[in-house]
Amino acid sequence: MSSHYLSPEQNRRLRRWESWNRGYFIVAFIALIVVLVFSSELGLSSADSWGPLGVVLVLLILPIIILQLRLRCPACDQKIGWHAKLMAPDQCPHCHRFLRSKQSA
């Protein structure tokens, strides 16, 4: 039964990914709100051009996509990708291993 769970080291790596993902999401969300609310005062947008604002938005959102695509199952090393939202899913969609250690279950 323990073979269906992650080892403590694999669990630590997955929780570290979740921590980075959650942390960046919070920072990006706050920055996105500030940028959108104050974009005209910051000189990022005007009635005629939204070019610089578009670049800032892409630079805020691109790391979220990269973090999502980098997530791999620690057991089978297959990409989990979009199956994870802000946190890792309960099970790997490929090997069906529970994505937590036996001690944390």
C-alpha positions in Angstrom: 0.0 0.0 0.0 2.9 2.4 0.7 4.0 2.0 -2.9 0.9 4.1 -3.8 2.2 7.1 -2.0 5.2 9.4 -2.4 8.4 9.1 -0.4 9.0 11.9 2.1 11.6 13.5 -0.2 9.3 13.3 -3.2 6.5 14.9 -1.0 8.9 17.7 0.0 9.7 18.5 -3.7 6.0 18.6 -4.6 5.1 20.8 -1.6 8.0 23.2 -2.6 6.5 23.5 -6.1 3.1 24.2 -4.5 4.7 26.9 -2.3 6.4 28.6 -5.2 3.2 28.4 -7.3 1.0 29.8 -4.6 3.5 32.5 -3.7 3.9 33.7 -7.3 0.2 33.6 -7.9 -0.5 35.9 -4.9 2.3 38.3 -5.9 1.1 38.3 -9.6 -2.5 38.8 -8.6 -1.7 41.8 -6.4 0.6 43.2 -9.1 -2.0 42.7 -11.8 -4.6 44.6 -9.8 -2.2 47.4 -9.1 -1.1 47.6 -12.7 -4.7 47.5 -14.1 -6.0 50.1 -11.6 -3.1 52.5 -12.0 -2.1 51.8 -15.6 -2.9 55.3 -16.9 -1.1 56.9 -14.0 1.9 54.7 -14.5 2.0 55.6 -18.2 1.3 52.1 -19.3 -1.9 52.8 -21.2 -3.7 55.7 -22.8 -6.8 56.1 -24.8 -4.8 55.4 -28.0 -2.3 52.7 -27.0 -2.3 49.8 -24.6 1.0 48.3 -25.9 3.2 48.7 -22.8 0.3 47.4 -20.6 0.0 44.3 -22.8 3.7 43.6 -22.3 3.4 43.9 -18.5 0.4 41.6 -18.5 2.3 39.0 -20.5 5.3 39.3 -18.2 3.1 38.7 -15.2 1.1 35.8 -16.6 3.9 33.9 -18.4 5.6 32.6 -15.2 2.3 31.1 -14.1 2.1 29.1 -17.4 5.8 28.1 -17.0 5.3 26.9 -13.4 2.2 24.9 -14.5 4.0 23.2 -17.4 7.1 22.3 -15.2 5.2 20.2 -12.7 6.1 16.6 -13.0 5.0 13.6 -11.0 7.9 12.8 -8.6 7.2 9.1 -8.9 6.9 8.5 -12.7 8.4 11.8 -14.0 5.5 12.5 -16.3 4.3 16.0 -16.8 1.1 16.8 -14.8 0.7 20.2 -16.4 -2.8 21.6 -16.5 -4.2 18.9 -14.2 -2.8 21.0 -11.4 -4.4 24.4 -10.8 -2.9 26.2 -7.8 -2.0 23.0 -6.0 -1.0 19.5 -7.2 -3.8 17.1 -7.9 -4.6 14.3 -5.4 -3.3 11.6 -7.8 -1.0 11.5 -10.8 -3.1 11.1 -14.0 -0.5 8.7 -15.4 0.7 6.4 -12.7 -2.3 7.0 -10.3 0.1 7.5 -7.4 -1.2 9.6 -4.5 0.7 12.9 -4.5 1.4 12.9 -0.8 3.5 10.8 1.4 2.2 8.1 3.6 3.1 10.1 6.8 0.9 13.1 5.6 -2.0 10.9 4.7 
